[in-house]
Amino acid sequence: MESKIIDKFGRSHSYLRISLTDRCNLRCFYCMPEEGIELMEKPSIMTLEEIIAISKTFVALGVDTIRLTGGEPLVRKNFEFLARELTKLGVTLKLTTNGILLDKYFDLFEEIGLKKINISLDTLDKAKNAFITKRDYYDRIMANIQEGIARGFQLKLNVVLIKDVNDKEINDFIALTKDQNVDVKFIEFMPFKGNKWDWSKGVSEEEILAVVQKKFGQIETLKNPKHSTSNNFKVSDHQGSFGIISTITNPFCGECNRVRLTADGKMMNCLFASKETDLLGPHRRGEAIDPIILDAIQQKKYSRDGMELKMDADHYEKNRSMISIGG
């Protein structure tokens, strides 16, 4: 069924990303502001039953893919119940996680058919990992990645590249793809409230490809799936692949099919949107939310919340911090 959630540019939206919580067991500086955030009060957070009910409305409008994000989605209580119920909606269920708690859920994911897991991992250096995340879970994360690969899950490693932090590790990540069926996604450093963004800290797609080619030689350009957020490549003799999410230097907004739902039930048309549409309030009042969703999508800008030409850090200081939007 083609989605009825169609914006004024004719883009059909079939992919819903749901943030289950703004809580996380890591404190990555590019995601969590240095001073922390004011956590949402429990009454303002969607209950699991509300998440399921609102998801049903989106599915009735044509959504066929749901990705669970956070904060860290696996810290949400009764996560297993939610995952099972969402799978019953007939959608492709995906997950973005920091990987710490995966070992508790691999059996569940095999049972319900959740195969695609994105794991945020910005360094392969244990000491640097502790610096970036402010926590010491590196060994557990790496063990879970290896178990996921061994069990046949489709793993993607999300790597936010920041100059003078982890940009010297590009080829170390590429080396992981040589003998393992794993996909590495390099993500350009993006601006969010409180993360002290400026593009001088960024590493562009052009720079990444130059580094990889110098070390590994021939790079194959892969055909990007429809609605892909990345340009995808592989080193010729490698089993796995890599991609680049070039939000800053080469945005992929033209075929966007994604909408977001924050943990407190606000619909966001874009990761960078400064305006939100409340769905939870009307749902709790017993109002139909499908017309609200269809009206809200008409407000969607073509690219990066109207920042088609350049990224303006001041603009994004008006937005939420990354951890409260959902990865």
KOLLO-735957 format. One line per 8 residues: number of its first residue (from 1); for each residue x, y, z of N, C-alpha, C. Coordinates in steps of 0.001 Angstrom, whole numbers, plus 524288, in hexadecimal, padded with zeros to 5 digits. Example, Ala and Ser with C-alpha at 12.3 -4.5 7.8 and 13.67 -1.06 7.14 Angstrom:
<kezas>
1	83386,7E9C6,81E78,8300C,7EE6C,81E78,83390,7F31C,81E78 ~ 83232,7F736,81BA8,83566,7FBDC,81BE4,83264,8001E,81EBE
</kezas>
This chain:
<kezas>
1	8034B,7FB52,80000,80000,80000,80000,8036C,804DC,80000 ~ 80274,8085D,7FC58,80564,80D43,7FC33,803B6,810AC,800C0 ~ 80779,81326,80338,80641,8166F,807B5,802EC,81B18,8061D ~ 7FF37,81C5F,80988,7FBF8,8210C,808BD,7FE8D,825E6,80B04 ~ 802FD,8251A,80DAB,805BB,8297A,81028,80947,82BE8,80C0D ~ 80725,82F7D,80900,809E1,831BA,80480,80A80,8379A,8054A ~ 80F5B,8397D,804D6,8104B,83F0D,805AA,80F57,84221,800A5 ~ 8100C,8473B,800EF,80ECA,84A99,7FC76,812AC,84A07,7F800
9	816DA,84709,7F8E6,81AA5,845FB,7F4BF,819A3,840A7,7F240 ~ 81563,83E19,7F3E9,813F3,83913,7F1B4,816C4,83476,7F419 ~ 81991,83558,7F85E,81C6F,8310F,7FADB,818CB,82DEF,7FE6A ~ 818CB,828DB,7FD9F,81585,82557,800AD,818A5,82343,8054D ~ 81661,8236C,809FA,8192E,8221E,80EC2,81740,81CE8,810FC ~ 81AC7,8190A,810E6,81955,813C6,8129E,81CCD,811C7,81708 ~ 82027,81529,81916,82424,8139B,81CE3,8237F,816FB,821C2 ~ 82249,81483,82627,8217A,8173F,82B1B,825D3,815D5,82EE2
17	8285B,819CB,830FA,82C66,81905,834F2,82A23,81AB9,83A33 ~ 829F9,8172A,83DEF,8279C,81843,8430A,82BCC,81853,8473E ~ 82C44,81CB1,849F6,82FB1,81D01,84E82,82CB1,81AFA,85340 ~ 82EC3,816FB,855C7,82C06,814A3,85A39,82D2A,8176F,85F51 ~ 83184,81A40,85F8E,83313,81CCC,86467,83754,820C9,86348 ~ 837DB,824A8,866B7,83C48,82843,86644,840A0,826BC,86A0C ~ 8401E,82234,86C70,84414,82048,8700D,847FB,81CCB,86D36 ~ 84CD8,81CEB,86F2A,850EB,819D8,86CA7,854F1,81845,870BD
25	8577D,813D9,86FD2,85BA0,81211,8735F,86109,813CA,8719A ~ 86142,81735,86D9D,8661F,819C9,86C10,86553,81FB4,86C28 ~ 86993,822A0,86B90,86959,82858,86BBD,86CB4,82AAA,8675A ~ 86BE6,828E0,8628E,86F15,82AB0,85E29,86E7C,83095,85D72 ~ 872D9,8335D,85CF7,872AE,83912,85D28,86FF6,83B85,8587E ~ 86FEB,838E6,853F1,86D5D,83B31,84F62,86778,83A65,84F83 ~ 865A6,83735,85338,8601A,835EF,853A5,85DBF,83859,85890 ~ 8606B,837C7,85CDC,85EAB,839D1,861E6,861A3,83ED8,86322
33	85EEB,84349,863DE,861AE,8481D,86546,864E7,84769,86A3B ~ 86923,84A60,86A97,86CCA,849E0,86EF4,86A1C,84A7B,87437 ~ 86647,84DFF,87465,8638C,84F03,8794F,85F10,84B31,87A3C ~ 85E8F,84754,876B8,85A3D,843A6,8771F,85535,845F7,874F8 ~ 850F1,84326,8756D,84BE5,8452B,873BC,847F6,8446E,8781B ~ 843C0,8476A,877CE,83F72,846B4,87B76,83C1F,8423F,87961 ~ 83C51,83DE0,87C21,83995,8393C,87A41,833AF,83A08,87A59 ~ 8310E,83797,876AA,82B62,83808,87662,828E9,83584,87B2E
41	824CD,83801,87D2A,821EB,835C5,88188,81EE6,830FE,87FA5 ~ 81E66,82D15,882F4,81BF3,8282B,88162,8167D,828DF,87F1C ~ 81320,82C34,8815D,80DDC,82CC0,87F1D,80DDE,82ED0,87988 ~ 81214,83172,877EE,8123C,8339D,872A6,8143C,82FB5,86EA6 ~ 81647,82B42,87082,8186D,82742,86D02,8140B,8239F,86B33 ~ 8142C,82229,86645,8105F,81E67,86458,810D5,8193B,86749 ~ 80C6D,8170D,868EE,80C7B,811C3,86B07,80D47,80DF8,86683 ~ 80E88,80927,867BD,80F43,80549,8639A,80A37,80490,8607A
49	805CB,8049F,8633D,800C3,8040C,8609A,7FFB6,808A5,85CF5 ~ 80157,80D4D,85E8F,800A8,811E3,85B2E,8042E,811A0,85668 ~ 80900,80FC0,85720,80C82,80F11,852AA,80A11,80B57,84EB6 ~ 807DF,8070E,850A6,80579,8032C,84D29,800C7,80584,84A55 ~ 7FD70,80847,84D34,7F8BB,80A87,84AD8,7FA16,80E9D,846B6 ~ 7FDCD,8120D,847E7,7FF55,81619,84427,80201,81398,83F6E ~ 80519,80F87,8406F,80793,80CB9,83C18,80379,80A56,8387E ~ 7FF54,8083F,83AB8,7FB1E,805F7,8378A,7F8D9,80A02,833D4
57	7F844,80EDA,835AA,7F63C,812FC,83252,7F9F6,81409,82DCD ~ 7FEFA,81452,82EFE,802D6,81525,82AD2,802C0,8109E,826ED ~ 80253,80BE1,828E4,80232,8074E,82569,7FD5B,80779,821EE ~ 7F8E8,8090D,82422,7F41F,80983,8210E,7F4B2,80D96,81CBF ~ 7F833,8115D,81D94,7F92E,8156A,819A1,7FD72,813D3,815C5 ~ 7FFB1,80F28,8167A,8036F,80D3A,812A1,808F8,80C83,81479 ~ 80A1C,80D6A,8197D,80F5F,80C6B,81B7D,81053,8068A,81B95 ~ 814BF,804DB,8196C,815F9,7FF42,8195D,81B1A,7FDF7,81C19
65	81DDE,801F3,81E03,822DC,80127,820AD,822FE,80489,82593 ~ 82465,8022D,829F5,824EC,8050F,82EDE,82A50,803EE,83120 ~ 82D18,8081B,8326C,8322C,80791,8350B,831A3,809A3,83A98 ~ 83361,80695,83E61,83346,80825,843DD,83881,80A88,84551 ~ 83848,80F3D,84793,83CFE,8121D,848FB,83C79,81424,84E8E ~ 84021,8177B,85027,83FF7,819D1,85557,841D8,81F69,8551E ~ 8448A,82147,85923,84729,81E8F,85D66,84910,81926,85BDA ~ 848CF,815AB,85F87,84A0B,8102F,85E8A,84506,80D03,85F21
73	842DA,80B0A,85AD5,83DBE,8087E,85B14,83D8C,803B0,85E94 ~ 841F6,800F0,85F20,841E3,7FC1A,86227,841C8,7FD04,8680B ~ 8422B,801ED,869D0,84189,802EE,86F6D,83BCA,803AD,870CF ~ 83862,803EA,86CE6,832C4,80497,86DE5,83090,7FF97,87058 ~ 82DC2,8002F,874B0,82B85,7FBAA,8775B,82787,7F8F8,873DC ~ 8275E,7F3D8,8743F,823BE,7F099,87133,82483,7F13F,86B52 ~ 8296B,7F1F8,869C6,82A9D,7F27E,8643B,828CA,7EDB9,86125 ~ 82957,7E916,8636F,827DF,7E44B,860A1,8221E,7E462,85F1F
81	81EC5,7E5F3,862B5,81922,7E643,8618B,81827,7E9E8,85CF3 ~ 81A9F,7EE76,85CFF,819D3,7F245,858D1,81B9E,7F01A,85394 ~ 82042,7EDC7,85381,8225B,7EBB6,84E95,81EC4,7E781,84C5A ~ 81CD4,7E418,84FB4,8194E,7DFF2,84DDB,8144D,7E244,84B8F ~ 81210,7E622,84E2E,80D25,7E870,84C67,80DD5,7EB70,84749 ~ 8122A,7EE3A,846BD,8130F,7F122,841E7,813E0,7ED6B,83D50 ~ 81673,7E90D,83E49,81741,7E536,83A23,81203,7E335,83814 ~ 80E20,7E2D8,83B85,808EE,7E0FD,839F3,80640,7E4AF,8361F
89	80830,7E982,835A3,805CF,7ED44,8320E,8074F,7EC35,82C60 ~ 80ADC,7E880,82B97,80C62,7E726,82643,8107D,7EAAE,823E6 ~ 8133F,7ED92,82737,81747,7F127,82552,81C9F,7EE85,82590 ~ 82059,7F0C7,822BE,825D5,7EF5D,8237C,827CC,7F26E,8282D ~ 82959,7EFAC,82C3D,82B16,7F238,83110,83108,7F255,83122 ~ 8333A,7F6FC,83245,838E1,7F7BE,8327A,83A4A,7FA5F,837A5 ~ 83F4D,7FA84,838CD,8411A,7FC8D,83DD1,84629,7FF93,83D24 ~ 8468F,80400,83FEF,84B88,806B8,8408F,84CE5,806BA,84657
97	85192,804EA,847A4,85316,8041E,84D15,858D9,8054E,84DC9 ~ 85A7E,805E6,852B1,8601C,80669,853AE,862AA,8011D,85493 ~ 85F98,7FD03,85490,861BB,7F7B7,854AB,862AE,7F558,859FF ~ 8622B,7F864,85E25,86395,7F676,8635A,86023,7F1E9,8650E ~ 85B14,7F237,86407,85754,7EE61,8660A,855A4,7EA59,86202 ~ 85826,7EA3F,85D83,8565C,7E6CF,8594F,85649,7E109,85AD9 ~ 85A05,7DF5C,85E03,85A4A,7D9D0,85F59,8555C,7D7E4,86217 ~ 85278,7DB6F,86486,84D9C,7D9F7,8672E,8491C,7D921,8635B
105	849C2,7DAF6,85E85,84554,7DB03,85AE8,8463A,7D816,855CB ~ 84ACE,7D5E7,854EE,84BCC,7D32F,84FFE,847D6,7CECD,84F08 ~ 8469D,7CBC0,85310,842E2,7C771,85267,83D87,7C987,850D0 ~ 83BD2,7CDB7,8535A,836CF,7D02B,851FB,836D6,7D1F3,84C54 ~ 83AFF,7D49B,84ABE,83B3C,7D6BA,8456F,83B1A,7D25F,8415E ~ 83DBB,7CE08,8427E,83D72,7C998,83EE8,837DD,7C78C,83E8F ~ 83533,7C756,842FA,82FE0,7C53B,84324,82C07,7C89D,84013 ~ 82C65,7CDD1,840A2,82884,7D142,83E2C,82A36,7D33B,838D0
113	82EFA,7D1DA,8372B,830BE,7D353,831F8,832EC,7D8C9,83179 ~ 834B8,7DB07,835D3,83759,7E01A,83592,83D04,7DF0A,83408 ~ 83E58,7E03E,82F31,8436E,7DEBB,82D11,8473B,7E349,82C7B ~ 84513,7E819,82BE9,8486C,7EC88,82A98,84968,7EFE7,82F6E ~ 84E4C,7F00B,8310F,84FCB,7F2D6,835D0,8543B,7F699,83498 ~ 85374,7FB8B,835D8,85797,7FF71,83573,859F4,8003B,83ADE ~ 85F17,80004,83B28,861D3,800A7,84022,8654D,80578,83FD3 ~ 8649B,80913,8436B,867CF,80DCD,84395,86D11,80C79,84604
121	87140,80D20,842FA,87680,80BED,844D8,87A49,80FA3,84225 ~ 87C70,8135B,84506,87F7A,8178C,842A3,88559,816B7,842CC ~ 88715,8129E,84560,88CAD,8119C,8459F,88D9D,80BD8,846B5 ~ 89218,809EA,844E0,893C1,80498,8460B,89809,80490,84A2F ~ 898DD,80904,84C88,89CD1,809A5,850A0,89A01,809CC,855EB ~ 89B59,80635,85964,8988A,805BA,85E54,898DB,80AB0,861A6 ~ 89D77,80CFC,8620A,89E1A,811B8,8652F,89B18,81647,862D5 ~ 89B46,816B2,85DA7,89876,81AEF,85B09,89291,81A31,85B8C
129	890D7,8154A,85B7E,88B4C,8142F,85C3C,8896D,8162D,86184 ~ 88C9E,8156C,86581,88B34,81759,86AB7,88B0E,81D51,86AC5 ~ 88E94,81FD2,867CC,88E9F,82585,8676D,889A5,82787,864C5 ~ 88822,8250D,86078,88396,826E2,85D80,87E84,825D5,8606B ~ 87E0D,82130,862B5,8790F,81F90,86508,8789E,820C4,86ADA ~ 87CFC,8220F,86D47,87D45,8230B,872F0,87BEC,81E36,8762B ~ 87C15,819A6,873BD,87AF5,814B2,87654,87EBA,8108B,87451 ~ 87F02,80C0B,8770D,882AC,807EA,8758B,87FB2,802E2,8744F
137	87D68,802B3,86FA1,87A94,7FE0D,86DE5,87CF5,7FBC0,868E6 ~ 88194,7FD6D,8677A,883C6,7FC12,86269,88401,7F62B,8617B ~ 8860A,7F34B,86542,886B1,7EDA1,86482,88171,7EAF6,863AF ~ 87D8B,7EC9F,86692,87853,7EA47,86610,875F8,7EB86,860B3 ~ 8769E,7F065,85EFF,87495,7F1EE,859DD,87723,7EEB6,85590 ~ 87C4C,7EE3C,855BC,87F15,7EB5C,851AA,87D9D,7E598,851B2 ~ 87CD9,7E355,85654,87B38,7DDDC,856AB,875CC,7DD29,85444 ~ 87258,7E0ED,85529,86D14,7E099,852F8,86D1C,7E13D,84D0C
145	8709B,7E489,84B1D,87119,7E519,84567,872CB,7DFE8,842FF ~ 876A1,7DD6E,84551,8787A,7D86C,8433D,8743F,7D43E,8438F ~ 87139,7D440,847C6,86CF8,7D06D,84834,868C5,7D17D,84419 ~ 8678F,7D677,8433E,863B3,7D7D7,83F4E,8654E,7D615,839E2 ~ 86A49,7D6D0,83894,86C4C,7D515,8337F,86BFB,7CF28,83319 ~ 86D8C,7CC7B,83747,86D82,7C6C3,83747,86802,7C499,836AC ~ 8642A,7C755,838C4,85EB6,7C58B,83877,85C1D,7C711,8334C ~ 85ECB,7CA1C,8301F,85CAB,7CB6A,82B06,8593A,7D036,82ACC
153	8596B,7D37F,82EC7,8567A,7D869,82E94,85908,7DC1C,82AA1 ~ 855E2,7DF7F,82858,857E5,7E366,824B1,8597F,7E833,827DD ~ 85E7C,7E87F,82923,8606D,7ECA0,82C8D,862B2,7F124,8296C ~ 8616D,7F5D5,82B2D,863FA,7FA86,8293B,86674,7FD44,82DE2 ~ 86B48,7FEEA,82D42,86DF0,801EF,8314C,86DAD,807A9,82FCD ~ 86B18,80AC4,832FC,86A94,81060,83201,86F1F,81346,8348A ~ 87231,815EC,83150,876EC,81895,8332E,87673,81E6B,831FF ~ 875BA,82198,835FF,875AF,82740,8354B,87B5C,82912,8352B
161	87D01,82B14,830AA,88277,82CB3,83011,88338,83259,831CE ~ 88707,83331,8353A,88845,83868,83730,88E28,8392C,836D0 ~ 88FAE,83D53,8343F,89541,83E56,83352,89837,83EB1,8387A ~ 89CBF,83C42,83894,8A030,83C1D,83D1C,89DEE,838FF,841B0 ~ 899B9,8362B,840B1,89799,8328C,844A6,89824,82CF1,842B0 ~ 895AE,82BC3,83E3B,895E1,82664,83C42,896BD,82614,8365F ~ 8983B,82A72,833E2,898D3,82A69,82E2B,89D8C,82742,82C56 ~ 8A120,82609,82FE9,8A59D,822CA,82E68,8A444,81CF6,82E71
169	89F71,81BB1,82FDB,89DD4,81633,83045,89A8A,8145F,82BA5 ~ 899FC,817A5,827B1,896B0,81631,8233F,89843,810E3,8210D ~ 89D47,8102C,82008,89F0F,80B47,81DA5,89EE4,806AB,82168 ~ 89F16,807BF,8267F,89E72,80388,82A4A,898EC,80147,829EB ~ 89519,804AE,82933,88FB9,802DA,8288F,88F0B,7FFFF,8235A ~ 89176,8020B,81F37,89121,7FF70,81A24,89367,7F9F0,81A7D ~ 8978E,7F950,81D83,899FC,7F427,81E18,8963C,7F029,8206E ~ 89284,7F1F0,82395,88EA2,7EE62,825D6,88B4E,7EBCA,821A5
177	88ABB,7EE70,81D2D,8875A,7EC60,81914,88A15,7E857,815A1 ~ 88F0C,7E76F,8166E,891F7,7E3EB,812F3,88FF3,7DE50,81341 ~ 88FA7,7DC33,817EE,88E3F,7D6B0,81893,8891E,7D5E9,81B7F ~ 88639,7DA2C,81C58,8814A,7D9C4,81F2E,87CF9,7DC8B,81C25 ~ 8785E,7DA3C,81C3D,873EF,7DC9B,81996,87190,7E0CE,81D18 ~ 8744D,7E524,81D59,8728D,7E986,8208E,872C9,7EE76,81D3D ~ 86F3D,7F20F,81E47,86EF4,7F6F1,81B54,87074,7FB65,81EF9 ~ 8743C,7FE7F,81D6D,875CB,80310,8207E,8735A,807F1,81E0B
185	870CC,80B1E,82145,86E88,80FF8,81F5C,87159,81496,821ED ~ 87444,81783,81EC0,876C1,81C43,820AB,872CD,820B9,82043 ~ 8723B,8239A,82484,86E54,827C3,824C9,87112,82CFC,82599 ~ 86FF8,830C0,82232,87232,835F9,822EE,87013,83862,827F7 ~ 87373,83B04,82AC9,8721A,83D99,82FB6,86DCA,841A2,82EC4 ~ 86973,84111,831A7,864DA,8445C,830C5,863A9,847CA,8357D ~ 86138,84C4A,83497,86026,84FDB,838E7,85B0F,84EA7,83BC8 ~ 85B74,84E72,840F9,856DB,84DF0,84455,857A0,8515F,8491B
193	85377,8526C,84BB0,853AD,855D3,85044,857B5,853D7,8542D ~ 85B61,8573A,85582,85F16,8560A,859A7,863D0,852DE,85820 ~ 86473,8517F,85301,868F6,84E2E,851C3,86D94,85133,84F6A ~ 86D54,85670,84FA7,871BD,859D5,84E30,873B1,858B1,848A7 ~ 86FEA,8583D,84514,8713B,856DE,83FB4,873AB,85B66,83CCB ~ 8779F,85A50,839BF,87913,85DA3,83557,87BC7,85A20,83162 ~ 87B4A,85B7E,82C61,87CF1,857EB,82851,882D7,85729,82816 ~ 885D3,85A70,82AC4,88B77,85993,82ADB,88CC8,85453,82D6D
201	88919,8523A,83075,889E6,84D1E,832F5,887FD,848A5,82F82 ~ 885C0,849F6,82B00,88369,84600,827B3,88749,84376,823F8 ~ 885D8,83ECF,82213,888E5,83BF5,81E28,88528,83AB7,819B5 ~ 8864C,83CA0,8150B,882A6,83C3C,810AD,882FA,836F3,80DE9 ~ 87F02,835DB,80AC6,87EF9,83118,80799,883CE,830D2,8041A ~ 8852F,83529,801BE,889C1,83553,7FE47,88EBB,833D6,80135 ~ 88F54,835E8,805F4,893F6,834B3,80912,89414,82EEB,80A9C ~ 88F98,82CCE,80C19,88F4C,82753,80DB6,890EE,823BC,8093E
209	88EC7,824B0,804A2,88FF9,8215D,80024,895C1,821A9,7FEAD ~ 89805,82650,7FF25,89D91,826ED,7FDE8,8A0F1,823BF,801A5 ~ 89F82,823C6,806A8,8A278,820CE,80A96,8A21C,81AF2,80980 ~ 89D5C,81919,80863,89C95,8137F,80772,89F73,811C3,80283 ~ 89F05,814E1,7FE61,8A16D,81366,7F968,8A764,81338,7F9D2 ~ 8A99A,816CF,7FCC5,8AF4F,816E9,7FD62,8B142,811EC,7FFFB ~ 8AE3C,80FE5,803AB,8AFD4,80B38,80694,8AE6B,8062B,803BD ~ 8A9A3,805E1,801A4,8A79E,800E8,7FFB0,8A740,8008F,7F9C1
217	8A827,804E8,7F710,8A7EF,804BE,7F161,8A26A,804D5,7EF43 ~ 8A112,80109,7EBFE,89C2A,8011C,7E919,8975B,8010F,7ECA9 ~ 893E9,804E1,7EBD2,88F00,8052D,7EEAF,88A86,80483,7EACD ~ 886E6,800F5,7EBFE,8824F,8003C,7E8B2,87DEA,803C1,7EAAF ~ 87B5A,80675,7E711,876B9,80978,7E878,871FE,805E5,7E7FF ~ 86F1D,80540,7EC37,86A99,801C3,7EC3E,865A7,804B7,7EAC5 ~ 861D9,801E6,7E8CB,85CCE,80449,7E7A2,859FD,80557,7ECC2 ~ 85864,80A31,7EDA0,855C7,80B8B,7F27D,8501A,809AF,7F25A
225	84E46,80736,7F69C,848BE,805D3,7F6D9,84560,80ABC,7F696 ~ 84080,80A20,7F4F3,83CF4,80E97,7F4D5,83C7B,810DC,7FA55 ~ 83C6A,815EC,7FAB2,83BF5,818D6,7FFA5,840D3,8184D,8031A ~ 8451D,81690,800EF,849DC,815F5,8040A,84BA8,81B41,80621 ~ 84D76,81B3E,80B01,84FA6,82000,80D4A,8558B,82041,80C8E ~ 857C0,81C5D,809F4,85D6F,81C40,80952,85EE4,81B02,803B9 ~ 86387,81CC6,80232,8660B,81AE5,7FD70,86958,81638,7FEFE ~ 868DE,811F1,7FC19,86AFD,80CF7,7FDED,86F4D,80AE3,7FA5F
233	87340,80876,7FCE7,877F5,806C0,7FA31,879F2,801AF,7FCA4 ~ 87DA1,7FF36,7F9FE,88084,7FAF4,7FC72,885EE,7FAAB,7FA06 ~ 889A1,7F902,7FD28,88ED3,7F7D6,7FB17,88E5A,7F2AD,7F821 ~ 890C4,7F260,7F3A4,88FBA,7EE29,7EFE9,88FF9,7E8AB,7F235 ~ 893CB,7E786,7F571,89450,7E228,7F764,8922C,7E17E,7FCEC ~ 88EF5,7E533,7FEAF,88CDA,7E4E4,80401,88771,7E273,803F5 ~ 8863F,7DF8A,80811,88129,7DD07,80887,87CEA,7E0FC,809ED ~ 87E2E,7E495,80D6F,87A6D,7E887,80F0F,87AD1,7ED72,80BC2
241	87803,7F185,80D61,877C8,7F65C,80A57,87808,7FB07,80E02 ~ 8781D,7FFB1,80BB5,877D9,80469,80EF1,874A5,8088A,80C19 ~ 8728E,80C12,80F20,86F6F,8104D,80CEF,870CD,81564,80F93 ~ 86F26,819AF,80D23,8702D,81EE1,80F4A,86B0D,821E6,80F69 ~ 86997,82393,8141E,864EF,826CC,814CA,866C2,82C74,814DF ~ 8663F,82EFA,8105D,868A2,8342B,80F98,8648E,8387D,81037 ~ 86257,838C8,814D3,85E28,83C8C,815DC,85FD8,84224,814DA ~ 864C6,84354,815CA,866A0,848B4,81554,8683C,849F5,80FBB
249	86B96,846AF,80D7D,86DE2,84809,8086F,86AB5,84635,803C4 ~ 8675F,84245,80493,8646A,84028,8002A,85F50,83DCE,80223 ~ 85B9D,84113,803F1,856DA,83F17,80668,853A2,83BB3,802B6 ~ 850E2,837EB,80517,84E1B,833D8,80238,84831,8349B,80291 ~ 8466D,8396E,80324,840FD,83A80,8048C,83D10,8398D,80025 ~ 83EE4,83956,7FB4E,83B51,8392B,7F6DF,8377B,834A9,7F6F4 ~ 83925,8301D,7F914,835BA,82B92,7F944,8343D,82A28,7FEDB ~ 83449,82DEA,8025D,83338,82CC0,807DF,82DD6,82A3B,80888
257	82DB7,825F4,80B76,828BE,8234D,80C8D,827F5,8227A,81261 ~ 82AA4,825B0,815A9,82ABF,824D4,81B45,827D3,82908,81E57 ~ 8252E,8274C,8226B,82321,82AD8,82660,824D7,828BC,82BAE ~ 824C8,82C25,82F91,826A7,82ABB,834C2,8227B,82B9A,838DD ~ 822A1,82853,83CDA,81F32,828E6,84151,82298,828E5,8462E ~ 82288,82D40,84915,825BC,82DAC,84DC6,82335,82AA3,8523C ~ 82631,829C6,85654,82442,826A8,85AB7,81F8B,82921,85D5B ~ 81EF3,82E52,85CDC,81A63,830EC,85F16,8161F,831D8,85B00
265	8165E,82EDE,856B2,81204,82EC0,85313,8118F,8334E,84F60 ~ 81608,835B4,84E06,81604,83A01,84A48,817EF,83803,844FD ~ 8150C,83949,840EE,816A8,837DD,83B9D,81A62,83BFD,8398E ~ 81ED7,83A3B,8377E,822AB,83DB4,83520,8236C,83C0F,82F73 ~ 82316,83FC5,82BEC,8239C,83EA0,8265F,8293E,83DB1,824B5 ~ 82CE7,83F6D,827F7,8326B,83F33,8267C,835AC,83EF7,82B72 ~ 83A33,83C8F,82B13,83DC3,83C5F,82F88,83F03,841D6,83185 ~ 83F14,845AC,82DFE,84087,84B00,82F69,83BD5,84E9B,83035
273	83719,84C81,8300F,83270,84FD1,83053,83236,852D3,83574 ~ 8310C,857DB,83516,8307A,85B09,839C7,82ACF,85B3C,83B9A ~ 82733,85956,8385F,821AE,85920,839D1,82000,85379,83A63 ~ 81C85,8528C,83E09,81A9B,84D4C,83F21,814A5,84D58,83F36 ~ 8124E,848D7,83E73,80CA2,84851,83EA6,80B37,8445A,842D1 ~ 8082B,84601,84698,806B6,8428F,84AE8,802AC,83E8F,84914 ~ 803FD,83994,84991,80044,83566,84878,7FE49,832E0,84D7F ~ 80183,832DE,85188,80013,83034,8565C,7FB84,832E0,85918
281	7FBA2,83822,8594C,7F75F,83AF4,85BDA,7F217,839BF,85967 ~ 7F17E,83A7D,85447,7EC88,83925,851C0,7EB15,83367,8526A ~ 7EEF4,82FE8,85222,7EDCF,82A50,852D6,7EB8E,82954,8583A ~ 7EDCB,82BC7,85C37,7EBD3,82B00,8618D,7E668,82D57,86251 ~ 7E517,8312C,85F20,7DFD2,83382,85F6F,7DBE2,83085,85C22 ~ 7DDA8,82C56,859A9,7DA27,8292B,85686,7D92C,82B47,85119 ~ 7DC60,82EEE,84F63,7DBB2,83139,84A33,7DE7B,82DF3,84616 ~ 7DC76,82DFF,84162,7DF15,82B4E,83D0F,7E414,82E3C,83BAF
289	7E861,82B71,83B45,7ED53,82E15,83A1D,7EEE8,82D9F,83466 ~ 7EC35,82A57,8315A,7EDC9,829D7,82BE1,7ED59,82EF1,828D5 ~ 7E92D,83211,8299A,7E929,83713,826CE,7ED6C,83AC8,828AA ~ 7EEF7,83A5A,82D94,7F32E,83DA9,82FA6,7F851,83C33,82D01 ~ 7F948,8371C,82C68,7FE09,83543,829CE,7FE38,8372F,82429 ~ 7F9D4,8369B,8216A,7F9A8,8381B,81BE6,7FA43,83DFD,81B31 ~ 7F83C,840FE,81EE7,7F8E2,846AF,81EA1,7FE80,84839,81FEE ~ 800C5,84598,823D3,80613,846F4,8258B,80A13,84606,82141
297	80954,841E9,81E33,80D42,840B7,81A2F,80D5E,844EA,815F4 ~ 80925,847E4,8157A,8090A,84C22,811A1,80CA7,8509D,8131E ~ 80E56,850C0,81806,811D7,854E2,819D4,81793,85377,81903 ~ 8188B,84EC5,81708,81DF6,84CFE,81675,820D5,8503E,81263 ~ 82597,851E8,813CB,828F1,854CA,8102B,82BB7,850EA,80C93 ~ 82DBA,852DB,80844,83028,84F4F,80481,83532,84CF1,806A3 ~ 83852,85018,8095E,83D6D,84E27,80B10,83F06,85091,8103D ~ 8407A,84D50,81404,842D7,84EFD,818F6,83FF6,85388,81B7C
305	83ACB,85318,81BC1,83782,8570F,81E3D,8384F,85C7D,81BF0 ~ 83916,85CA3,816DB,83991,861A8,81431,83F15,8639C,81390 ~ 842D1,860D0,815BC,84848,86267,8153A,84AA9,85FCE,81068 ~ 84876,860F7,80BBF,84A3B,85E5E,80704,84FD8,85FCC,80591 ~ 85165,86492,80689,85667,86672,8049C,85ADB,865B5,80877 ~ 859CD,86653,80D7A,85E01,865B9,8114C,85BBD,86421,81688 ~ 85F10,861DD,819C1,85D85,8606D,81F03,85EAA,864FB,822A4 ~ 85AC3,86692,8258A,85B37,86B0B,82908,85AC0,8690E,82EA0
313	85F16,868F7,83172,85F19,866C1,836B7,85B45,86990,83A4A ~ 85AAC,86EB5,839AC,85712,871A5,83D00,8517A,86FBC,83C49 ~ 85025,86E60,8376A,84AE6,86C5B,83642,849D2,86776,83977 ~ 84DB2,86406,839F2,84CDF,85F0F,83C83,84D4A,85F6D,8426D ~ 84F1A,863D1,8446F,84EE0,8649B,84A13,8493B,86537,84BE7 ~ 845AD,86656,84846,8401B,866C5,849A0,83D90,86163,849D7 ~ 84046,85D84,847D2,83E2A,85841,8477F,83F70,85545,84C83 ~ 83DB8,8506A,84CC7,83F18,84D04,85127,844CB,84B43,85099
321	846F4,84945,854DF,84BFC,84699,8548A,84AFB,84152,851E8 ~ 84F17,83F16,84FC4,84E91,83A31,84CDB,84C17,835E9,85022 ~ 84D8E,8358F,85515,84BB7,8313E,85851,845D1,8316A,8592B ~ 8437A,83606,858EB,83DD8,8366B,859C3,83AB6,83649,854B8 ~ 83D7B,8360D,8503C,83ACD,83579,84B35,83A4D,82FBA,849CA ~ 83E8B,82CE2,84A70,83EB8,82771,848C6,84257,826DD,84428 ~ 84601,82321,84489,84A0E,82295,8409B,8481D,8207C,83B65
</kezas>
